[in-house]
Amino acid sequence: MPDLPRAADIRQFLFDYFSDEELSTLCFDFFPEVHDDFTTGMAKQQKTRMLLKYCQHREIVPNLLGALQRARPEPYEKRFPQAPRAAARAEPVKPVRDPKRVFISHAHEDAEFAHRLANDLQQNGWRVWIALDSIRPGEKWAEVIERGLSESGVFIVALTCAAVQSSWVRRETFVAIELEEKGQMRFVPLAVEPCDAPYLWGAYQRIPFEGDYGSGLTALLDALEPERRARREREAQEQAARARAEQVEREMEQRRLAAQAEAERRARLAAEKAEAEQRERERQEREARQRFEADRQAREEAERQAKLAAEKAEAERLERERQEREARAAAAQLEVARQAQLDTQKAAAATRERERQEREARATAAQLEAARQAQLVAQKVAAARRERERQERTARLERILARLRDPLWQGIGAIVAIAALAVALGVWLRPDVHAVLFPPATPVAVATLTGTKAPTAIAALTSTPALPSAPSTLTPTATRTPTIIPSPTPMPTITPSPMQTPSTDSTRIVEKDGMVMVYVPAGEFLMGSTDGDKDAHSYEKPQHKVYLDAFWIDQTEVTNAQYKQCVQAQKCQEPSSANDSKFNGDNQPVVSVDWNDAKNYCEWTGRRLPTEAEWEKAARGTDGRIYPWGNQTATCEYAVMNDGSGGGCGKGDTDWAVGSKPKGISPYGAYDMAGNVWEWTSSLDKSYPYRSNDGRENPNDSGKRVMRSGSWYFAARIMRTANRSSNSPDTRYDNLGFRCSR
């Protein structure tokens, strides 16, 4: 069979060989239903799409090809040499009217009803002519209608509002009425729905189809074959006669059975009466034996209860004595243990005191040695300075004496020289004057153990380096060696590898709520923050390794549409934001739910809340990155946050639909692990390092529960994967939601 041309080739052919007016004419001649849908000013391109869609939907593309072949034969042969060819048009033959052929006229809106009616008529032996099914390729609509009216002996019109408005249905119906008046065709209108039909059509008896379709079909078949109604009436009468005869037989059989049943009933009553009397005698005898046996058992039970009570009292006494002995023994053991503990504590305290005294003695010895060395240095410095001053004074005296020996000075300055020498000798000989004129340098002092402040030079040599700040105030001793804090190593820039399309074993869909879950393999990861992260809080430290088994986690936060299913199942409480248009979008994360609401939902779906460690590994992977996408600072390109333009990236104080920031995806394919809304975890708020067996995963504890992710309200530093927050389990915020794990 030749292949049909592609829709694109047919569309191009229509554009190449038909103008807008010619395309409308083509549709009017061959596809009037399409032509009726054209509107004024409709573009040629839109008309072409409507025509192709109409033919493809009704699987009559060969009819379209036949029309194109007939309208443009030569271009058609050149453009589609392999396409099907419409059969050559034969010479017109005078049609033969078939009284058993029915022409069904209907609007295209009523095609379903018309085809159902056609099938039912065919099953009852009628041949049917109906639009589209009876069209030959390349045949114009008017030619088709004329052929159908010429070959059919019965014309049926489905009266609906759409049919009354259809120009083709009106033309076909008026032609059929004219043929009816000439005796060439029977005209049968069907009242499918109430409508205002032309007055001429109202002159004919309508067959009702407005209610039950089966009743209407029966009435139509009776109208088409009057003998069928008579045959059906005869069959109904025969059936009624048979029913009456069967009813008489049933009544006679019922009377016979009733008489037989009455006789059996009387016999049964007599037998039952005798049997009842016998049972009554047996019951009285049985009750007498039971009373005797009950009295005997009551006496035995009373004796047994008394014996048991005595045995119980004795057992309780023995148990009390045993417990008292054990309590005294335990108290003695506790006292021995307490004394041993006190002795151990005293010994440890004595050891610590000896060590402290030894440390202080060593510190005192070190201080004394340092002071002695400093004093020796100071003495040497003072001696050197005094020697230098003595030499300078001697040199000055020698210069004075040399001048006095000069003849010039002997006469003129003898008196002055003698006076100067006398003054110098007096100064040298009198310590008080010497001290005024030549004050000694300040000696270098040393700090004593009594607390005297040491001079600056010595203090600089013996002071203890400053310690780094700590959470509590510590008083270091004089000999304490400071802890050397290494310089923080800057965090490496992590370039995340591009995410591949998840395979069938890395994602799964939860049947209960349709949530997609992503797989996180088993292994260690880095949890918490280092000192290199300038935005890290103390409660995020220290960074440490945590091993987790493999688990699954929701790809997105739970949405309002998913949570609504749990509310409708009466398993979850409705969130307080259910009627807030800013937060109740179907694809927005559900918010204003407390910790118990989140836990109930996850358990309803067969899942659970993730632990704090599971959440952080799913968000950051194993390489210790600061954000799910790496170490690049958070912006609205990666997360729904407050970037300075307002909450929700300037959208307003609200969240976004889940998965709206694909660039912020985590290494395992989870969305919105940074920002959008805070997310509940199962963990209690406890300090690091994380240990799953230290009580933080106790579901019955009423303490604060950890929240992760940050939200649309907060800035970039809160978007970090290691950031932690917590709140009481009954907290509800419009920026707090959750996701589940398994």
MOMO-V236436 format. One record per residue. N is the residue number from 1. PSI is psi as a letter, one per 40 degrees, with the letter a starting at -180 (* if undefined). NEAR is the number of other C-alpha atoms within 8 Angstrom. Layout:
N/PSI/NEAR, N/PSI/NEAR
This chain:
1/h/2, 2/i/6, 3/i/7, 4/i/7, 5/i/8, 6/i/6, 7/d/7, 8/d/6, 9/d/8, 10/d/9, 11/d/11, 12/d/8, 13/d/10, 14/d/10, 15/d/8, 16/d/6, 17/e/8, 18/h/10, 19/i/8, 20/d/8, 21/d/7, 22/d/8, 23/d/11, 24/d/9, 25/d/8, 26/d/11, 27/d/12, 28/d/11, 29/d/10, 30/d/12, 31/g/10, 32/d/10, 33/d/7, 34/d/12, 35/d/10, 36/d/6, 37/e/6, 38/i/8, 39/i/5, 40/h/4, 41/e/4, 42/h/8, 43/i/7, 44/d/9, 45/d/6, 46/d/8, 47/d/10, 48/d/10, 49/d/9, 50/d/9, 51/d/10, 52/d/11, 53/d/8, 54/d/9, 55/d/11, 56/d/9, 57/d/7, 58/e/6, 59/f/6, 60/f/10, 61/d/9, 62/d/9, 63/d/12, 64/d/11, 65/d/11, 66/d/13, 67/d/14, 68/d/11, 69/d/14, 70/d/8, 71/d/7, 72/g/9, 73/d/9, 74/d/7, 75/d/8, 76/d/11, 77/d/9, 78/d/7, 79/d/7, 80/g/8, 81/d/7, 82/e/6, 83/i/9, 84/i/9, 85/h/6, 86/i/8, 87/i/5, 88/h/4, 89/h/4, 90/i/4, 91/i/4, 92/h/4, 93/h/4, 94/h/4, 95/i/7, 96/h/6, 97/h/8, 98/h/8, 99/e/8, 100/e/9, 101/h/13, 102/h/14, 103/h/14, 104/h/14, 105/h/13, 106/i/12, 107/i/11, 108/e/6, 109/d/6, 110/f/10, 111/d/9, 112/d/7, 113/d/7, 114/d/11, 115/d/9, 116/d/8, 117/d/9, 118/d/11, 119/d/8, 120/d/8, 121/d/11, 122/d/10, 123/d/7, 124/e/6, 125/e/6, 126/i/10, 127/h/9, 128/h/11, 129/h/12, 130/i/11, 131/i/8, 132/d/6, 133/d/6, 134/e/8, 135/h/10, 136/i/6, 137/h/12, 138/e/14, 139/h/12, 140/i/9, 141/d/12, 142/d/8, 143/d/8, 144/d/11, 145/d/9, 146/d/8, 147/d/9, 148/d/10, 149/d/10, 150/d/9, 151/e/11, 152/i/16, 153/e/14, 154/h/13, 155/h/15, 156/h/12, 157/h/12, 158/h/15, 159/h/14, 160/i/11, 161/d/10, 162/d/9, 163/d/12, 164/d/13, 165/e/7, 166/h/9, 167/d/7, 168/d/6, 169/d/13, 170/d/11, 171/d/8, 172/d/10, 173/d/10, 174/d/8, 175/d/8, 176/d/13, 177/d/9, 178/d/8, 179/d/11, 180/d/11, 181/d/7, 182/e/7, 183/e/7, 184/e/8, 185/i/12, 186/h/11, 187/h/10, 188/h/12, 189/i/13, 190/h/12, 191/g/13, 192/d/10, 193/i/9, 194/h/8, 195/i/8, 196/g/6, 197/i/8, 198/i/6, 199/d/6, 200/d/5, 201/d/8, 202/e/8, 203/e/6, 204/i/7, 205/h/7, 206/i/8, 207/h/11, 208/h/9, 209/e/13, 210/d/9, 211/b/6, 212/h/7, 213/d/8, 214/d/6, 215/d/8, 216/d/12, 217/d/10, 218/d/8, 219/d/9, 220/d/9, 221/d/9, 222/d/11, 223/d/7, 224/d/6, 225/g/8, 226/d/8, 227/d/7, 228/d/9, 229/d/9, 230/d/8, 231/d/8, 232/d/8, 233/d/8, 234/d/8, 235/d/8, 236/d/8, 237/d/8, 238/d/8, 239/d/8, 240/d/8, 241/d/8, 242/d/8, 243/d/8, 244/d/8, 245/d/8, 246/d/8, 247/d/8, 248/d/8, 249/d/8, 250/d/8, 251/d/8, 252/d/8, 253/d/8, 254/d/8, 255/d/8, 256/d/8, 257/d/8, 258/d/8, 259/d/8, 260/d/8, 261/d/8, 262/d/8, 263/d/8, 264/d/8, 265/d/8, 266/d/8, 267/d/8, 268/d/8, 269/d/8, 270/d/8, 271/d/8, 272/d/8, 273/d/8, 274/d/8, 275/d/8, 276/d/8, 277/d/8, 278/d/8, 279/d/8, 280/d/8, 281/d/8, 282/d/8, 283/d/8, 284/d/8, 285/d/8, 286/d/8, 287/d/8, 288/d/8, 289/d/8, 290/d/8, 291/d/8, 292/d/8, 293/d/8, 294/d/8, 295/d/8, 296/d/8, 297/d/8, 298/d/8, 299/d/8, 300/d/8, 301/d/8, 302/d/8, 303/d/8, 304/d/8, 305/d/8, 306/d/8, 307/d/8, 308/d/8, 309/d/8, 310/d/8, 311/d/8, 312/d/8, 313/d/8, 314/d/8, 315/d/8, 316/d/8, 317/d/8, 318/d/8, 319/d/8, 320/d/8, 321/d/8, 322/d/8, 323/d/8, 324/d/8, 325/d/8, 326/d/8, 327/d/8, 328/d/8, 329/d/8, 330/d/8, 331/d/8, 332/d/8, 333/d/8, 334/d/8, 335/d/8, 336/d/8, 337/d/8, 338/d/8, 339/d/8, 340/d/8, 341/d/8, 342/d/8, 343/d/8, 344/d/8, 345/d/8, 346/d/8, 347/d/8, 348/d/8, 349/d/8, 350/d/8, 351/d/8, 352/d/8, 353/d/8, 354/d/8, 355/d/8, 356/d/8, 357/d/8, 358/d/8, 359/d/8, 360/d/8, 361/d/8, 362/d/8, 363/d/10, 364/d/9, 365/d/8, 366/d/8, 367/d/8, 368/d/9, 369/d/8, 370/d/8, 371/d/11, 372/d/8, 373/d/8, 374/d/12, 375/d/11, 376/d/8, 377/d/8, 378/d/11, 379/d/9, 380/d/8, 381/d/8, 382/d/10, 383/d/8, 384/d/8, 385/d/8, 386/d/8, 387/d/8, 388/d/8, 389/d/8, 390/d/8, 391/d/8, 392/d/8, 393/d/8, 394/d/8, 395/d/8, 396/d/8, 397/d/8, 398/d/8, 399/d/8, 400/d/9, 401/d/8, 402/d/8, 403/d/8, 404/d/12, 405/e/8, 406/h/8, 407/d/7, 408/d/6, 409/d/11, 410/d/10, 411/d/7, 412/d/7, 413/f/9, 414/d/10, 415/d/7, 416/d/7, 417/d/10, 418/d/8, 419/d/8, 420/d/8, 421/d/8, 422/d/8, 423/d/8, 424/d/8, 425/d/8, 426/d/8, 427/d/10, 428/d/9, 429/d/7, 430/h/8, 431/d/8, 432/d/6, 433/d/9, 434/d/12, 435/d/9, 436/d/7, 437/d/6, 438/g/6, 439/h/7, 440/i/5, 441/i/5, 442/h/4, 443/i/7, 444/h/8, 445/i/9, 446/h/11, 447/h/10, 448/i/10, 449/e/6, 450/e/4, 451/e/6, 452/h/7, 453/h/7, 454/i/10, 455/i/10, 456/d/6, 457/d/6, 458/d/10, 459/d/9, 460/d/7, 461/d/6, 462/e/6, 463/i/7, 464/h/9, 465/i/5, 466/h/5, 467/i/6, 468/i/4, 469/i/4, 470/i/5, 471/d/4, 472/i/4, 473/h/5, 474/i/4, 475/h/4, 476/i/5, 477/i/5, 478/d/7, 479/e/6, 480/h/7, 481/h/5, 482/i/8, 483/h/5, 484/h/4, 485/h/4, 486/i/4, 487/h/4, 488/h/6, 489/h/5, 490/i/6, 491/h/7, 492/i/5, 493/h/7, 494/h/7, 495/h/7, 496/i/7, 497/i/4, 498/h/4, 499/h/6, 500/i/4, 501/h/4, 502/h/8, 503/i/6, 504/e/6, 505/e/7, 506/e/8, 507/i/11, 508/i/9, 509/h/8, 510/h/10, 511/d/6, 512/d/5, 513/e/8, 514/e/8, 515/h/10, 516/h/11, 517/i/13, 518/i/14, 519/h/12, 520/h/10, 521/i/7, 522/i/9, 523/i/8, 524/i/9, 525/i/12, 526/h/12, 527/h/13, 528/a/10, 529/i/12, 530/i/9, 531/e/7, 532/e/9, 533/h/9, 534/d/5, 535/e/5, 536/i/10, 537/i/7, 538/d/6, 539/e/7, 540/e/13, 541/i/11, 542/i/10, 543/h/11, 544/i/8, 545/h/8, 546/h/10, 547/h/8, 548/i/8, 549/i/7, 550/i/9, 551/i/10, 552/i/10, 553/i/15, 554/h/14, 555/d/11, 556/i/11, 557/i/13, 558/h/14, 559/i/12, 560/d/13, 561/d/9, 562/d/10, 563/d/12, 564/d/9, 565/d/9, 566/d/12, 567/d/11, 568/d/7, 569/e/7, 570/f/7, 571/e/10, 572/i/11, 573/h/7, 574/h/7, 575/i/9, 576/e/7, 577/e/10, 578/d/8, 579/e/6, 580/h/7, 581/e/6, 582/d/6, 583/e/14, 584/e/12, 585/i/10, 586/d/7, 587/e/9, 588/i/13, 589/h/15, 590/h/15, 591/i/14, 592/f/13, 593/h/14, 594/a/10, 595/d/11, 596/d/8, 597/d/10, 598/d/13, 599/d/10, 600/d/10, 601/d/12, 602/d/13, 603/d/9, 604/d/9, 605/e/9, 606/e/6, 607/a/10, 608/i/10, 609/i/13, 610/i/14, 611/i/10, 612/d/11, 613/d/10, 614/d/9, 615/d/11, 616/d/12, 617/d/12, 618/d/13, 619/d/14, 620/e/16, 621/a/14, 622/e/8, 623/e/7, 624/f/9, 625/i/12, 626/d/10, 627/i/15, 628/d/15, 629/e/15, 630/a/11, 631/e/12, 632/h/7, 633/i/6, 634/h/11, 635/i/9, 636/e/10, 637/d/8, 638/d/11, 639/i/14, 640/h/16, 641/a/17, 642/h/16, 643/e/12, 644/e/7, 645/e/7, 646/i/12, 647/i/16, 648/f/16, 649/f/14, 650/e/10, 651/e/8, 652/i/8, 653/g/10, 654/i/11, 655/i/14, 656/i/10, 657/i/9, 658/i/12, 659/e/8, 660/e/6, 661/g/12, 662/d/8, 663/e/7, 664/e/14, 665/i/14, 666/i/14, 667/d/13, 668/e/11, 669/e/10, 670/h/15, 671/i/13, 672/f/16, 673/e/12, 674/h/15, 675/a/15, 676/c/16, 677/i/14, 678/i/14, 679/h/13, 680/i/15, 681/i/14, 682/e/12, 683/i/11, 684/i/11, 685/g/10, 686/i/5, 687/i/6, 688/i/9, 689/i/8, 690/h/7, 691/h/7, 692/e/7, 693/e/6, 694/e/6, 695/e/6, 696/e/11, 697/f/11, 698/h/8, 699/e/5, 700/e/4, 701/h/5, 702/e/6, 703/i/8, 704/i/10, 705/i/15, 706/h/15, 707/i/12, 708/i/14, 709/d/17, 710/a/14, 711/a/16, 712/e/17, 713/e/11, 714/i/12, 715/a/10, 716/d/12, 717/d/7, 718/e/9, 719/e/16, 720/i/11, 721/d/15, 722/e/10, 723/h/13, 724/i/9, 725/i/7, 726/i/9, 727/i/9, 728/i/9, 729/e/11, 730/e/7, 731/h/9, 732/h/9, 733/i/8, 734/e/8, 735/f/14, 736/h/14, 737/a/16, 738/i/12, 739/i/13, 740/i/12, 741/i/13, 742/*/8
